[in-house]
Amino acid sequence: MSEHPWPASRTAWSMVILLTIAYIFSFVDRGILGLLIEPIKADLQLKDEDLGYLIGPAFALFYATMGLPLGWLADRRRRTWIVAAGIALWSAATAASGLARSFWHLFFARMGVGVGEATLSPCAMSMIGDSFPPERRGKPIAVYSAALSLGAGIASLIGALVLTWAKTSSSIDLPLIGATKPWQFAFLVVGLPGLLLAIAFLFIPEPMRRKTQADTAQAGTGFADSLGHVKRHSGAFVGLFALICVMTIIAYSHGFNASAFARRYDWQPRDYAWVNGLMTLTIGPMTVATAGIMCDRWRKAGLHDAPFRVLWIGFVVMLISSVLALMMPTAFLAFVMLGLGTVGIGTMSVTGMVCLLDITPAAIRGQVVALYYMVISITGLGLGPTSVGWLSTRVFGEANLHLAVSAVPLLYGLIPFFLIPAIRRKYLAELERTQQERKP
């Protein structure tokens, strides 16, 4: 093992908190679009299918594909500065979304958001891995992953505020910009503050990189070597990636939920946003914290595959609740199911990354994490929103949007559900091999 001591707890946790804040900002900036579907659809003359492309592929195209080169960069250059540049870019692109006057203007702005946000997680997971020993990574990863629900909840509440304000104002005049619609103003409000956060990352210390004996043998590896490692051990990696892909498909398909509630239960999007935001902020952080604690405690109790055990429990909870949510007869029961879905998604977001770090050498961690995010992002953003939009416009009819949302979990999750035992066997074999290599 490395002879260098681990960073002081205060230093390591300060870094985690700042990374978590950045992750929250990223989810606010990417998630605000889903709550503004109805006014954007009306102003830009769009269909559900068009909105599916904006929520999904427009963002995913570069968010996913830029992950690998940025992961390579994260393994070789100062990660704190890479994160700073990424935050500045995605914040500016979010603000630029507020200037959009057409589908393509908004499409290209969303692409910019994707490029910027692609810098964060490869660097963040690499930095966390270099700041905490393996037996203590569950909690910091859980804290970082809590940003998923915090960001989604905060975005929902901001959307509710904007939509409530929109009832009293049809436009607002801004210096140099002129008249803007409430939904355009929302993008400006959530985007610009991120520029200040970017500056903070220029001044935090860079964690020292750590390599075991097995990792040292892979030092200086490039894309081909990292991909070769994943290919050689594809049984474990492909199975793990498949389960997380289903999670991201379902999670991103929920971008249509505000509109689905409006059409199914006659709820105003602002009312959905208030309830969803408060529910997500309440359930999400508790879920990811509990999942992280469970991983650490079960592992200390002798269950070396504890993260995977927690992962498949979350998968089952997420799949069942997501199918049933919008089929419920009342909005209250629908929110109960969505709350259970939030538990499943939050649990998987934590344990998926812990599982990945457990079987990935430190020397290629940034690149493999980037590959992980590329695969689950292309799949989730590429298939989740677009499947809902396509099914709504072309199969069920846009008045039955809720059927499209409910069909997506069944469409993509049923086969992986039955393959969980086989996936677990492959993962256990790889975990045992990796643990043997990491012994001094």
PyMOL commands that set and color helices and strands:
alter all, ss='L'
color gray80, all
select helices_A, chain A and resi 9-35+37-44+48-55+57-65+67-74+79-97+103-117+120-129+134-136+138-166+182-191+194-200+213-216+223-232+234-265+269-300+306-327+331-358+362-396+398-437
alter helices_A, ss='H'
color red, helices_A
select strands_A, chain A and resi 172-174+178-180
alter strands_A, ss='S'
color yellow, strands_A
deselect
rebuild
show_as cartoon
